[in-house]
Amino acid sequence: MLFKTNAQCAADKALILDRANKAFPNAQWDLDLENENRVLKVHGIPEDSDHAAQVIKALEETGFEGSWIQPKSLY
């Protein structure tokens, strides 16, 4: 899954990834600060609205904003 975030620096990235790893310890995370959307990437959890809401909640609990970049439909 991909999420747009408002992270700005390495310290923000560290906070977000720490919280994400605590919320979803079996997932793999990366936050691209070079991307204009500061994209948070996650692998290892189902790509659905329930899990997306949980990731967004984890971001908000850390003091950041996030929105799910939903995959384009094949239809």
Secondary structure, DSSP 8 states (H G I E B T S, - for coil): -EEEE---SHHHHHHHHHHHHHH-TTSEEEEETTSTT-EEEEESS--SHHHHHHHHHHHHHTT--EEEE------
